[in-house]
Amino acid sequence: MPASIQSPPDLPGPDRRKTLEQVLFENDTNGLKRSLTATQLIILGVGSTIGAGIYVMTGTAAAEYAGPSVLISFVIAALACLFTAFSYGELSSTLPVSGSAYSYAYISMGEKVAWMVGWLLLLEYGISCSAVAAGLSGYASSLLGVTGFHMPSALTHATLQPMPGTAGAQISADWRIDLIGFTATLLVTVLLVRGVEESARINTMIVALKVGVLFVFVALGIGAVNPANWHPFIPASEGGFHYGVRGIFRAASVIFFAYVGFEAVSTASAEARNPTRDVPIGIIGSLLICTIVYMIVATVLLGIVPYRELDVPDPLAIAVKIMHTPWLSLLVNIGATIGLCSVLMGLMYAQSRVLLTISRDGLIPQIFSVIHPKFRTPWIGTIVLGLVVALITATLPIDIISDLVSIGTAAAFGIVCFTVIWQRNTRPDIVRPFSVPLGGIRIRGIWIGTTPALGILFCLVMTIPLVSDMVHAVTSGNPVPLILLVTYLALGIATYAFYGQRHSKMRPAPPSA
């Protein structure tokens, strides 16, 4: 490895930082195929985002927390993501590398923080993939039911399930496996191993199909809307986060999870044809498109079905039943099933590229960064991740830990926003093809950008309800989510301490004899 990309010898592990020149050098020698255009990046972002959020979580957020005011929750969550998207846009235009928030943290806060961010990103994407695969399994089972084929319950549910009425505190186990989710994950893994360009072509067709299905639902659903279902717009509080203003913010933290897909675009920088121009377009463009689609579909859905009846895994299917259009029911189930496939593809793609970048840095074994000689993809890491996600989908109850995804997402987004502020102060000389809007102020000579500061603030707003609910769960006798989070973080700390710190490519070379 060239000496120019090693850390200065007097820096300990936690303080090792990469320079802009280092990441640009690594990006130019990554061996990946540059094939993605701005349009394909937008489609990747839309494909990774529109899925579980509109097909599943809108109903839960409205029924449990916000009622019709979930539309305000969409705006709050979208603002949090928009400020972060602008920050991603600036960083991706100057730091066109795979790894997303992990790579940005390596530059701004050093190796130790970068490792924890990367570890959280792997958790975020892994649980997201499993949750999406589980949702895909539910709609696929419903689709098979519409066609008259009913799979045995033992092949459509995970091995472990939370017992009803225990809020996930008690788990039941049985001889069962989510075969559809398991199989779908493996098929997506094969596609990603074969190559990102081929996957992008398939993803384009899938995105067109699922957006088209939503368009048909909206066009036909407008006529079935009952305006009385929109009232009261903000239901009176029933305590805690159930309705009222607090419920709006809690619903926003749930919906926040649904926007995680747009971040996948930033992980594709190393495979974009013109990353400094196309990646910002892909990030911001996909976020705006997804927000508009979410708002329109949610408005029609809430106008057709009373919000208290939407706490189901397939809220759109409930709306279609009320509309008495059997053919549309079949179309919605097909669109949801195939659409969730594209979300799964985008999230698994992003997870594999984060793993690739961490492996190239030496923080995990190099086998995860081996590039296939024909397909030019990180095939071993992709297969390993696919197998892990498939097993999680088949055996574990994802619903009891889904909030952990939003916590990890908020932490990663906050790091991205902070990195913009860090880079502006430490490297003001860098040419920035895209800059965050709204300017900034200087406090004692330190530049504080309005957009990244608002991004950090909104990430905190998203996190507070989640942490509050987690603390409430512990005091109510349900420590499962906290135990899982602490165990995963402890494993990450141990991995870095006993492997990553010793094998890091940023570790100073031993003095020659």
C-alpha positions, 0 to 999 in steps of 0.5 A, a space after each residue: 500500500 502506498 505510504 501516501 494513504 497511511 496514517 501519520 505514525 503518531 496517531 493512536 487508533 481512535 484518532 486515525 483520520 483519513 484525508 480527502 486525498 486518501 479516500 479519492 485515491 482509494 476510490 480510483 483504485 477500487 476495481 468496481 465497474 462505473 455504470 450507474 447514471 443519474 437516472 439509475 441512481 434516482 431509481 435505485 433510491 426510489 426502489 429502496 424507499 417506496 415499499 414497507 413505508 407505504 405498504 405497511 408502516 403508514 397503517 401502523 403509524 396512523 392507527 397507533 399514534 397519529 390518526 389522519 395527522 400522520 400526514 404531518 408526521 410524513 412532513 416532519 420525517 421528510 424534513 429530517 431526511 431532506 436536511 440530511 439529503 442536502 448534507 449527503 449531496 455536498 459530501 458525495 460531490 466532494 467525497 465520491 466513495 462507497 461506505 456512506 456515513 462510515 467513510 464520512 465519519 472516518 474523515 471527520 471523527 476518526 477510525 473509532 467513531 467510523 467503526 461504530 457508525 459502520 457497525 450501526 449501518 450494518 445493523 440498520 440495513 440488516 434489520 431493514 432487509 429482514 423487515 422488508 423480506 418479512 413484509 414481502 412474505 406477508 403480501 406474497 402469502 396474501 397474493 397466493 391466497 387470492 389465487 386460491 393457493 394457501 401455504 401452511 402456516 408453518 412455512 409463512 411465519 418466523 420460528 420465534 414470535 412475540 406472544 400476544 399481549 406481552 409487547 414482545 416481552 415473551 417469545 414463543 418458539 415452534 417448528 416453523 420458518 418464513 420460507 417465502 422471505 428466506 427464498 426471496 432474500 436468496 434470489 436477490 442475493 444472486 442478482 446482486 452477485 451477478 452485477 449492479 448493472 444487471 440488477 439496476 435494469 431489473 430494478 428499473 422495471 420493478 420500480 415502474 411496476 410498483 409506482 404504476 400500481 400505486 398510481 392506479 390505487 390513487 386514481 380509483 381510490 379518490 372516488 371511494 374517499 369519505 372525507 369524514 374519515 379525515 376528522 378529527 385530523 389530530 385525535 385527542 391524546 389517549 396518554 403517552 404517544 397515543 394520538 395528540 401532538 406527541 403521537 404525531 412525533 412518535 409516528 414520524 419516528 416510525 415513518 423515519 424508518 421508511 425513508 432509509 432507502 434514499 441513503 443507499 444512493 450514497 453507497 453507490 458513489 464508487 459505481 456511478 459514472 459521474 459521482 460528483 454530479 449524479 449522486 447528489 441528483 440521485 439522493 435529493 431527487 429520490 427523496 422528493 419523489 418518494 415524499 410526494 408519493 407517500 403523501 398522496 397515497 396516505 391521503 387517499 388511504 386514510 380517506 377510504 379506511 377509518 384510521 383505527 382499522 389500519 393496524 394491519 400488515 396490509 393496509 392497502 389490501 384493506 382499502 381495496 376490499 372496501 372499494 369492492 374491486 377484486 381485480 385491484 386487490 390482485 394488482 395491489 398484492 402483485 405490486 406490493 410483493 414485487 415492489 418490496 423485492 426492489 426495496 430488498 435489493 436496494 438495501 442489500 446492495 447498500 449493506 454489501 457496499 458498506 461491508 466492502 468499504 470496511 473490509 478494504 480498510 482492514 477493520 474486518 477480514 479481507 475476504 469480504 472485499 474480494 471482487 469477482 473476476 467476471 461480475 466485478 462485485 464483492 461476491 463473497 461478502 454479498 453471499 454472506 450477508 444474504 445468508 445472514 439476512 435470510 436466516 434472520 428473516 426465517 427465524 426472528 420476530 423483526 417487529 420487536 426490534 424495528 425501532 432499533 433501525 430508526 435509532 441507528 439511522 438517526 445516529 448515522 444521519 447526524 454524523 453525516 450532517 456533522 461531517 459537513 460542518 467539520 469539512 467546511 472548517 478544516 478544508 474550506 479550500 475544497 471545490 464543492 460541486 454541490 453545496 448545502 443551501 441556507 448558508 450558515 453563521 460563524 461562532 468564534 470563527 467556527 462555521 455552523 451551517 444552517 442545513 446540517 444543524 437543522 439536520 442534527 436537530 431533526 435527527 434528535 427529534 426522531 430519536 427522543 420518542 424511540 428512546 423514551 419508548 425503549 426506557 418505558 419498555 424496560 421499566 414495564 418488564 420488556 428489556 428485549 430491545 435494549 438487550 439486543 442493542 447492547 449485545 450488538 454494540 458490545 460485539 462491535 466494540 470487541 471486534 474492533 478491539 481484537 481485530 480491527 484496530 490491529 489490522 487497520 490499513 491506517 495502522 502505521 507500518 512497523 519501523 524497518 530494522 
